[in-house]
Amino acid sequence: MPVTPASTSIPTPLVVSAAKARLWMGGALLFGLLAYYFIGVDQGAVSVFGSDLHVHEFVHDARHLLGFPCH
């Protein structure tokens, strides 16, 4: 059985400008804060959509899985 030599390619680093990096970091931070709010905080009186509990019921199992108090 012929043996092929391992590839010796060197990975090239990803070069991103500072402005683009700030944009990605800001987007990730915003997404994280929205996910944290909707999974951990949005409930009843402090809900974005008023006293409607549709968002709460949609993320209910994820809330319990992550250890957030619910009831």
C-alpha positions, 0 to 999 in steps of 0.5 A: 500500500503506497504511503503518501507524505503528510501535507506540509502547508502552513496555514495563512493567518486571517487578516481583518482590519480594526474597523471590521473587527470592531463591527464583528465584536459589536454584532456578537455583543449585541447578539449575545445580549439579546439572547441573554435577555430573551432567554434569561430576563424576558418574562411577564412584567419586564417583557418587551412585548408587554404581559404576553408570554409567547417569548417566555414559552418559546424559550422555556426549556432553554431557560431551565437548561441554562439554570435560570429561575422561572416560576 
